[in-house]
Amino acid sequence: MRERILNDLKTAMKNQDKETLKVIRMVKGAMQLEEIKLKHELNDDEVINIIAKEIKTRKESIVEFEKGKREDLVSETKKEIEILEKYLPEQLEEQEIEKIINDAFDKLAPTGISDMGKIMGIVSPLVKGRADLKEVSNKIKEKLSKL
């Protein structure tokens, strides 16, 4: 993953693709900061976590830009998200997420909302980087509230 990002950086520089170049440089910077913090070269999962975090930040920014009626920034940020999503593993379909949640429920047999952490502990590693954890969490809460 790391090599792919660095190769795409070189390609964007050669093609003078300013938008892609800006996004990839930001990812590269975030990767370098994390490597300094962790004191080792990042593996693919850690790189995917960084990219997912960057996407989440941009999605939150879009909400704020929409409140401020800044459509120019909204469209620019959406383009950045599209570039970043190319580096994430294939996203799970709704049915796949539901199946993972249902399997966790069958395994644990939760009794109420107090079991939220246990369910998330099982589901999170299975969907991390492949689905929005906030949405998954909301689905689990909704299912728990019906118990």
C-alpha positions as CSV (number, residue, x, y, z in Angstrom):
1,M,0.0,0.0,0.0
2,R,2.8,2.3,1.0
3,E,4.6,1.7,-2.3
4,R,1.4,2.2,-4.3
5,I,0.9,5.6,-2.7
6,L,4.5,6.7,-3.3
7,N,4.3,5.5,-7.0
8,D,1.0,7.4,-7.4
9,L,2.7,10.5,-6.0
10,K,5.4,10.3,-8.7
11,T,2.8,9.7,-11.4
12,A,0.8,12.7,-10.2
13,M,3.9,14.8,-10.3
14,K,4.8,13.7,-13.8
15,N,1.2,14.3,-15.0
16,Q,1.0,17.6,-13.2
17,D,-2.3,16.4,-11.6
18,K,-2.4,19.1,-8.9
19,E,-5.5,17.8,-7.1
20,T,-4.3,14.2,-6.8
21,L,-0.8,15.4,-5.9
22,K,-2.2,17.6,-3.0
23,V,-4.2,14.7,-1.6
24,I,-1.4,12.1,-1.8
25,R,1.1,14.5,-0.3
26,M,-1.3,15.0,2.6
27,V,-1.6,11.2,3.1
28,K,2.2,10.8,2.8
29,G,2.6,13.5,5.5
30,A,0.1,11.8,7.8
31,M,1.9,8.5,7.2
32,Q,5.3,10.0,8.1
33,L,3.9,11.5,11.3
34,E,2.4,8.2,12.3
35,E,5.7,6.4,11.6
36,I,7.6,8.9,13.8
37,K,5.0,8.3,16.6
38,L,5.1,4.5,16.3
39,K,8.8,4.3,15.5
40,H,8.4,1.8,12.7
41,E,7.3,1.6,9.1
42,L,3.6,1.4,8.7
43,N,1.9,-1.8,7.5
44,D,-1.0,-1.9,5.1
45,D,-3.6,-1.9,7.9
46,E,-2.1,1.1,9.5
47,V,-2.0,3.0,6.2
48,I,-5.7,2.1,5.6
49,N,-6.5,3.4,9.1
50,I,-4.8,6.7,8.2
51,I,-6.7,7.0,4.9
52,A,-10.0,6.1,6.6
53,K,-9.3,8.8,9.2
54,E,-8.6,11.4,6.5
55,I,-11.9,10.5,4.7
56,K,-13.8,10.8,8.0
57,T,-12.3,14.2,8.6
58,R,-13.3,15.3,5.1
59,K,-16.9,14.1,5.6
60,E,-17.2,16.1,8.8
61,S,-15.8,19.1,6.9
62,I,-18.4,18.7,4.2
63,V,-21.2,19.0,6.8
64,E,-19.6,22.3,8.1
65,F,-19.1,23.6,4.5
66,E,-22.7,22.9,3.7
67,K,-23.8,24.8,6.8
68,G,-21.7,27.8,5.6
69,K,-23.1,27.4,2.1
70,R,-19.7,26.9,0.6
71,E,-20.5,24.7,-2.4
72,D,-17.0,25.3,-3.8
73,L,-15.4,23.7,-0.8
74,V,-18.0,20.9,-0.7
75,S,-17.2,19.9,-4.3
76,E,-13.5,20.1,-3.7
77,T,-13.7,18.0,-0.6
78,K,-15.8,15.4,-2.3
79,K,-13.2,15.1,-5.0
80,E,-10.5,14.6,-2.3
81,I,-12.7,11.8,-0.8
82,E,-12.9,10.1,-4.2
83,I,-9.2,10.1,-4.6
84,L,-8.7,8.7,-1.1
85,E,-11.3,6.0,-1.5
86,K,-9.2,4.5,-4.3
87,Y,-6.8,3.3,-1.6
88,L,-9.3,1.6,0.6
89,P,-10.3,-2.0,0.3
90,E,-13.6,-2.7,-1.4
91,Q,-16.4,-1.5,0.7
92,L,-18.9,-3.9,2.2
93,E,-22.5,-4.0,1.0
94,E,-25.4,-3.3,3.4
95,Q,-26.3,-7.0,3.4
96,E,-22.7,-8.0,4.3
97,I,-22.7,-5.6,7.2
98,E,-26.1,-6.8,8.4
99,K,-24.8,-10.4,8.2
100,I,-21.7,-9.6,10.3
101,I,-23.8,-7.8,12.9
102,N,-26.4,-10.6,13.0
103,D,-23.6,-13.2,13.4
104,A,-22.2,-11.2,16.3
105,F,-25.6,-11.0,17.9
106,D,-26.0,-14.8,17.5
107,K,-22.6,-15.4,19.1
108,L,-23.1,-13.1,22.1
109,A,-26.9,-13.1,22.6
110,P,-26.8,-9.5,24.0
111,T,-29.5,-8.5,26.5
112,G,-29.4,-4.7,26.1
113,I,-27.5,-1.6,25.2
114,S,-24.9,-2.4,27.9
115,D,-23.6,-5.1,25.6
116,M,-22.7,-2.5,22.9
117,G,-18.9,-2.7,23.6
118,K,-18.9,-6.5,23.3
119,I,-20.7,-6.4,20.0
120,M,-18.5,-3.6,18.6
121,G,-15.4,-5.6,19.8
122,I,-16.5,-8.5,17.5
123,V,-17.8,-6.4,14.6
124,S,-15.1,-3.7,14.4
125,P,-12.1,-5.8,13.3
126,L,-14.3,-7.4,10.6
127,V,-15.5,-4.1,9.0
128,K,-12.6,-1.8,9.8
129,G,-11.6,0.1,6.6
130,R,-14.4,-1.5,4.7
131,A,-17.4,0.3,6.2
132,D,-18.1,3.5,8.1
133,L,-17.8,2.5,11.8
134,K,-20.2,5.2,12.8
135,E,-22.9,3.8,10.6
136,V,-22.2,0.3,11.8
137,S,-22.4,1.5,15.4
138,N,-25.7,3.2,14.7
139,K,-27.1,-0.1,13.3
140,I,-25.9,-2.0,16.3
141,K,-27.5,0.6,18.7
142,E,-30.7,0.4,16.8
143,K,-30.8,-3.4,16.9
144,L,-29.9,-3.4,20.7
145,S,-32.7,-0.9,21.4
146,K,-35.2,-3.3,20.0
147,L,-34.3,-6.1,22.4
